Amino acid sequence: MKLIYSLFFVCFIHSLQAQILFTFEGTEIEQDSFLNGSDESGGFAFLNFFLPNDYNTEFMSWSGWALTNDTDNTTPGFSNQYSSIVGSGHNNSSNYATTFVNGQTTIDMTVTTPFTDIIGGFQISNSTYAYLSMLEGDAFAKKFGGETGNDPDFFLLTIKGIYQGEEKPDSVNFYLADYRFEDNAMDYILDEWESVNIEILGVVDQLVFTLSSSDVGQFGMNTPAYFCIDDLQLEFTSGNDEIVSVTPLLISPNPTTHGLTLKSDHALDQVEIYNMQGIKLNTLVGNDIKKVDVSGLSPGSYFLKTSLNQITRFIKI
């Protein structure tokens, strides 16, 4: 069973593109805790994304994605799998996502027409477990740079896109650590949130993440295969990958008691209503929807999503 979790949305309208920022702040997680798939839901479903998770009940182990707000960025080792080295989400937010990459990790996307969503980018940081392992070494992995600091070590994330079962020709490489510089002063292990742009992948229905490292042993990579992400940026594009302009949806009155009037430069043939937990409550279909009856909703906050992926929040009183 897929559970649907809540994301916060921040809309940015630019002259050449429309963007929505997806954060994980809407998901309820106990302080300094995590959701690692132990409920056997198989992952975390949002409006446009699905973050798969594989939880083994026999060994109480997991791979894929976990949602977390763990702040422990000082404890080394396997017992500290769920924290970012920053000790928070991007911009000091509480919630973010972390992954254990068992071969590969994916993000699945819902592709819609006539406009198609692409992930323009996201924020990334090292996990505390991987960072301290590379910085200091541990029982399984070496200290990056070695004793002299001259070893050309690296920890590399590769991101590929899949669309309708076909791998896209481009890929994005991002170094979570890089000690290959001639000047050792330039060597680094990422210890902050940094933006990754993946627009080059274009329209995809799946992102595939793999990790590689210079520290490899008999059983494969020794560097802990973890990283963290936050703030996924969704962009509206046409079916031929060209970024288009989508005007914001205007709704009134807001707050409302009985109904909403919709104003858009494009005809709307479908409107969906979601609660703050991301659960779809209603779908309306028509040739050019102008009015939405919300009298049956309980008082509270909701999201309205159109067939053009315009998403706006409204309040029912």
N, C-alpha and C positions, 0 to 999 in steps of 0.2 A: 504494500500500500504506500502511495506517495503522499506525504504530508505537505501542505502548502504553507510556506513561511512568509512573513511580511518583510518587504523592503520599503525604505523611504525613497521618495523620488524628488529630485530637484530638476526643474526644466530650464534649459538654456535655449533660447531662440537666436540664431545667428543669420546673417544675410544669405549664407550659402548652405546652411545645414541646420537641422534641429537635433538637439541632443537631450537625453535624460540621464541623470546620474543615479545609479542604483547603489545604495548603501545597505548595510545589514542591521541598521539600528532598530528596525521594527520587530526583530525577532527577540522574544523573551528568553534570556539566559541568566541563570543565577550568577551573582557577582563572582568573578574569578573562577568561572566554570566553563563548560563546553557541552556541545551536542555532538556526539561522535558516532551516531547511527545505532546505538544500542537498542533503540526502539524498533529496529529492523524495518524502518520505513524505506530503506534503499536509497535515500538521498534527500535533498532539500529542493523543493519546487517553489519557484517564484512566478511572476506573471510571464516572463519571457525566457527564464533560465531554469535549467535543472542541473544541480551539482550532485553527481552520483556518489554514493557511499557504499562500501562493502564491509559489513560488520560480521566477524566470526564469533558466534556465541560460545563455542567450545573453548576458544583461547582468549575471548574478550579482547580481540584485536581488530583493527580497522585499517582500511586504506581508502583512497579517494578523498572526499572533503569532510571537514568538520567545521562547525560554527563555534566561535569562542569569544570570550572577553577576558581571557587569562592575562594577568599583568606581570607574571613572574619572569623577568628577563635577566635573572642572575644565576638561577640554579642550572648547572650543566647536567647532561645525561638524558637517557631515555625516559625517565620519570617526568620530564618536562617537555611533552610533545606538542602542547597546544598554545604556546605563547609566541608572540613576535618579539624580536630583539628590541623593538621600539618600546614594548611594554603596553601598547594600546593599538587601536586602529588608526587609520590615516587622520591627520588633523586632530589627534587626541580623542577620537571617537572611541566608543566602548567596544562595539562588535566588529568582527572581521572574520574571514574564512582562512583556514589553514588546510594543507593537504599533505598526505603521505603518498608519494608517487611510487606505487608498486608496478614498475614497468612503464605505465603511463597513467595520467589522470586526464579526465575530459570535463568539459562544460558543454551541455546540450542546449540548443536554442530552438525556440519556436519561430519558424519563418512564416511571415504573413504576406498577403498580397492585398492591394496592388503595390504596397510599399513593403520593403523588406528590411529587417533590422540587422545591423552589424554591430559588433563590439568594437568601438574605436580605440579602447585602451582600458587600463586599470592601474591601480597602485599596487606595488609589490614590495615586500621586505623579506629578509631572512627570518626563519624561526630561531628562537633562542637555542634550541637543541643543535641545529646545524651550525649556527654562528659560533658558539663556544667550542664546538668540536673542531672547526677549522682554525679558530684562533689559538687554542691551547693544545689540541690533540686529545685523544682519549684511548680507551683500551682497544678500540676497533679502528680508529682513523688517525691519520698523521696530523701534526701541526703544519698548516700551510706555510710554505717557504722553507720548511725544514729547519735544522739547527742554525744554519748560516743565513737563512732568509732568502737564499738565492734559488731555491727550487721553483720552477715555473708552474706552479699549481693553478688550477681554475675550477670553478663550479658553475656550470652552464645550464641555463634553461632554454629549451627549444620549443617554440610554439608553432603548430601547424593547423591549417583549417581544412575541414571536410565539408563538401556541399553535395547532397544527394548521392552519397557514397563515394564520391571522387575527391582525392586529395588535391588541394589547390597548389599551384606551382611555386608560390612564394612561402617563405617561413620567416619567423622572427627569432633571433638569438639574443639572449639577455644574460650577461654575466653577473651572477650573484656573488662571485668572488673572482678576483683576477690578480695573480702574482707573476705574470709573464713579462712584466716591464723590465727593461735593462736597469732603470733607476728604481731601486727598491722602495723609495719614498712614494712612488706612485701606486704601489701594491695596495689592494683594498679588499675588505669583506663588507658587503652592504650592511649598514647598521641603521638605516632610516627607511622611510617610505619613499619610493621613487616611481615616477610615471613610466609606463610602458605603452607605446603606441603600436597598435596592430592593424591599423586601417588598411595596410598593404594586402592583408588577407582577403579583404572584400566581404562579400556575402557568404556566410557559412551557416550550417546548422549544427556544427560541432567544432569545438576547439580541442586540440590534443596537446598535452604538455608532457615533455620528457626531460629528464635530467642526466647530465654526464659530468664526470669529475676526473681530474688527473690522478686521484687517489683510488686505485683499483686493485683488488686483491683476488684471491682464488675464487671467491663466490660473487664477484662483481664489485660494484661501487662501494667504497668504504664510507664516504661522506654521507651523513644522514640525509635521506631523500625527502626533505621537507622544505616548503616555503609558504608564505602568507600573501593573501590578496585582499584588497578593499576597493570600494568606489569604482564599480564597472560603469563605463561610459557607453551608453547605447546611442547609436546614430540612425537616423532614418535615411534610407537610400531607395532608389528605384531598382527594378529587377535587373538592370544592366550594370549595377554597381556604381552608378553615378549618384553623388550626393545631391539631394534636392531640398528645396525649401518647403517646410510644412508650417503653416501659420498656426498659432496657438488656438485652442478651442476656447470660446467664450461661453460661459454658462451663467444663467441668472434665474431667480435670485439665489444668492448663496451667502448665508444659510437659507434653507428652504423648508417649508412645511409639507407641501403637497407635490410639487413638480418642478422640473427644470426646463428652461428654454435653451436650446443649443444654437450657437452661431459659429459657422465654419465656412471658409472659402471653398470647401469641397463638399460634395454630396456624401452623406454618411449612410451607409447601408447596413451597419451593425454597430451597436453600442452594448458594452458589457459593464456591469457594476460589480465591484469587489469590496469586501470589507477590509478592515485594517490588518487582518491576518492573511490577506492575499487570496481568500476563498471567493470564487465567483458565485454571486448570488442570483444574477439575472442576465439574460441576453435578449436584446430587442433587434429584430431584423426588419428592414424596410427599404424603400427606394431613396428617400431623403428625409432622415429622421430629424425632426425639429423639437419634439417635446418628449420628455421622459417622466413618467409617473413614478414617484418615490414615496407615495403616501403609505405604502405597506411596510416601509423600513422602520426599524426601531431608531430612536434618536441616537445620533453618534456621527462619526466621521467615516467617509467612504471614498473609494476611487472610481472614477468613470473613465473607461477606455474605449476609444472609437476604432473603426476599421482602418483609420490612418495612423494608428498607434499614438494618437494624441491622448495623453493621460493627465487628468486633473482631479484635484481633491475637492469634495464638497461636504457640507455639514447638513444633516437632517435634524430638525428641531421639533 
